[in-house]
Amino acid sequence: MLKVQEIRELIKLVDQSSIDEFVYEIDGSKIQMKKNSQTTIVSQLASVPQAANAAVQSVPAAQPVPTAHVQEAAPEPVKATVNEPAAVQSNLHKITSPMVGTFYASPTPDADNYVKAGDRVSKDSIVCIVEAMKLFNEIEAEVDGEIVEILVKNGQLVEYGQPLFLVKPE
């Protein structure tokens, strides 16, 4: 099984390359990465049973809509268009997810959240956890400033590079 650092390196390499899709299988584990360069994400879930996991298809906008296929492997997060808040200003820093995983706002379910809107943070303050492959990765603020907005919900699946927080730098 690959280590988290190895997966991060693969993500960087795929991101910097000209390939659009990368699949790696070893010992029953599968890693699949897709880039969305100049494609439209379309999903058609009408005839898929609810118990099955539907995979999202990436297709060029000019092509017809494909039907979704059922995948037996681990569920993939459904990609959705996120409407950026009207108050987003260019001077705000985005704290992004360094990996694909599950966002957790607190260290345990019964504990208080690491941060909330209006809290002051330093660049080494822990703002959340992203869990990937049973590893809980603490995410730091990266800048000194004030949390303006939390862009994801507790327990939500997040993508590599997805904005998690908006911070007004000091």
C-alpha positions as CSV (number, residue, x, y, z in Angstrom):
1,M,0.0,0.0,0.0
2,L,1.2,3.5,-0.8
3,K,2.1,6.0,1.9
4,V,0.3,9.3,2.1
5,Q,3.5,11.1,1.0
6,E,3.8,8.9,-2.0
7,I,0.2,9.6,-2.9
8,R,0.9,13.4,-2.6
9,E,3.8,13.1,-4.9
10,L,1.7,11.2,-7.4
11,I,-0.9,13.9,-7.2
12,K,1.7,16.6,-7.9
13,L,3.2,14.7,-10.8
14,V,-0.2,14.1,-12.4
15,D,-1.2,17.8,-11.8
16,Q,2.0,19.0,-13.5
17,S,1.9,16.6,-16.4
18,S,-0.2,16.8,-19.6
19,I,-2.1,13.5,-18.8
20,D,-5.8,13.8,-18.0
21,E,-6.3,10.5,-16.2
22,F,-4.1,8.2,-14.1
23,V,-5.0,4.8,-12.6
24,Y,-2.7,2.7,-10.3
25,E,-3.6,-0.7,-9.0
26,I,-1.6,-2.8,-6.5
27,D,-2.6,-5.6,-4.1
28,G,-6.3,-5.0,-4.5
29,S,-6.0,-1.2,-3.9
30,K,-6.8,1.2,-6.7
31,I,-5.9,4.9,-7.0
32,Q,-7.6,6.8,-9.8
33,M,-6.9,10.5,-10.5
34,K,-8.6,12.6,-13.2
35,K,-8.0,16.2,-14.2
36,N,-10.8,18.4,-15.3
37,S,-9.1,20.6,-17.9
38,Q,-11.6,22.1,-20.3
39,T,-14.2,19.4,-19.5
40,T,-17.7,19.6,-18.2
41,I,-18.7,17.3,-15.3
42,V,-21.9,15.5,-16.1
43,S,-23.6,12.8,-14.0
44,Q,-26.7,10.8,-14.9
45,L,-28.0,8.8,-11.9
46,A,-31.6,8.2,-13.1
47,S,-31.4,4.4,-13.6
48,V,-28.7,3.5,-11.1
49,P,-29.9,1.7,-7.9
50,Q,-29.5,3.7,-4.8
51,A,-27.4,1.0,-3.1
52,A,-24.8,1.2,-5.8
53,N,-22.1,3.8,-6.1
54,A,-22.3,5.8,-9.3
55,A,-19.2,7.3,-10.8
56,V,-19.2,10.7,-12.3
57,Q,-18.1,11.0,-16.0
58,S,-15.9,13.8,-17.3
59,V,-16.7,14.6,-21.0
60,P,-16.0,17.5,-23.3
61,A,-19.0,19.8,-23.5
62,A,-19.7,19.1,-27.2
63,Q,-20.2,15.4,-26.7
64,P,-23.5,13.7,-25.7
65,V,-24.2,12.8,-22.1
66,P,-23.0,9.3,-21.2
67,T,-24.8,7.0,-18.9
68,A,-23.2,6.6,-15.5
69,H,-21.7,3.2,-14.7
70,V,-21.8,1.3,-11.5
71,Q,-18.5,0.9,-9.6
72,E,-17.9,-1.9,-7.0
73,A,-14.8,-0.3,-5.6
74,A,-14.6,2.4,-2.9
75,P,-17.1,5.3,-3.5
76,E,-15.9,8.4,-5.2
77,P,-17.0,11.8,-4.0
78,V,-19.6,13.4,-6.3
79,K,-18.2,16.5,-7.7
80,A,-20.5,19.5,-7.4
81,T,-20.3,23.1,-8.6
82,V,-19.6,25.3,-5.6
83,N,-21.0,28.8,-5.8
84,E,-18.4,31.1,-4.5
85,P,-19.8,33.6,-2.0
86,A,-20.4,37.1,-3.3
87,A,-18.2,38.5,-0.5
88,V,-15.1,36.7,-1.8
89,Q,-12.4,39.3,-2.2
90,S,-9.1,38.9,-4.0
91,N,-7.2,39.8,-0.8
92,L,-8.5,36.7,1.1
93,H,-6.2,33.7,1.4
94,K,-7.7,30.3,0.7
95,I,-6.7,27.3,2.8
96,T,-6.9,24.4,0.5
97,S,-7.0,20.6,1.1
98,P,-3.6,19.0,0.4
99,M,-5.3,15.7,-0.4
100,V,-8.5,13.9,-1.1
101,G,-10.3,12.8,2.1
102,T,-12.9,13.6,4.7
103,F,-13.0,17.0,6.4
104,Y,-13.3,17.1,10.2
105,A,-13.7,20.4,12.0
106,S,-12.8,19.0,15.4
107,P,-10.4,16.4,16.8
108,T,-13.2,14.2,18.1
109,P,-17.0,14.2,17.5
110,D,-17.7,15.6,21.0
111,A,-14.9,18.3,21.0
112,D,-15.3,21.9,20.0
113,N,-14.3,22.9,16.4
114,Y,-10.7,23.9,15.9
115,V,-11.8,27.3,14.5
116,K,-15.0,29.2,13.7
117,A,-15.7,32.3,11.6
118,G,-14.1,35.3,13.3
119,D,-11.3,33.4,15.1
120,R,-7.8,34.7,14.8
121,V,-5.2,32.1,13.7
122,S,-1.4,32.0,13.3
123,K,0.3,30.3,10.4
124,D,0.9,27.1,12.5
125,S,-2.6,27.0,14.0
126,I,-4.4,23.7,13.3
127,V,-7.7,24.6,11.6
128,C,-9.1,21.1,10.7
129,I,-8.3,17.4,10.0
130,V,-8.5,15.7,6.6
131,E,-8.7,12.0,7.0
132,A,-7.3,9.9,4.1
133,M,-6.9,6.2,4.2
134,K,-7.4,6.0,8.0
135,L,-4.7,8.6,8.6
136,F,-5.8,11.9,10.2
137,N,-3.8,14.8,8.8
138,E,-3.8,18.1,10.7
139,I,-4.2,21.0,8.4
140,E,-2.5,24.3,9.4
141,A,-3.7,27.9,8.6
142,E,-0.6,28.7,6.5
143,V,-1.0,32.5,7.3
144,D,-1.6,34.8,10.2
145,G,-5.1,36.3,10.1
146,E,-8.8,36.0,10.8
147,I,-11.1,33.1,9.6
148,V,-13.7,34.8,7.4
149,E,-15.6,31.7,6.2
150,I,-15.6,28.0,6.5
151,L,-16.4,26.6,3.0
152,V,-17.1,22.9,3.8
153,K,-19.2,21.0,6.3
154,N,-18.0,18.6,9.0
155,G,-17.8,15.0,7.5
156,Q,-17.8,16.3,3.9
157,L,-15.6,14.6,1.3
158,V,-13.0,17.1,-0.1
159,E,-10.9,17.0,-3.2
160,Y,-7.2,17.8,-3.6
161,G,-6.8,21.6,-3.9
162,Q,-10.4,22.3,-2.8
163,P,-10.7,25.5,-0.7
164,L,-11.7,24.8,2.9
165,F,-11.4,28.2,4.6
166,L,-11.1,31.9,3.6
167,V,-8.7,33.9,5.8
168,K,-8.2,37.6,5.9
169,P,-4.4,37.9,6.3
170,E,-2.9,40.4,8.8
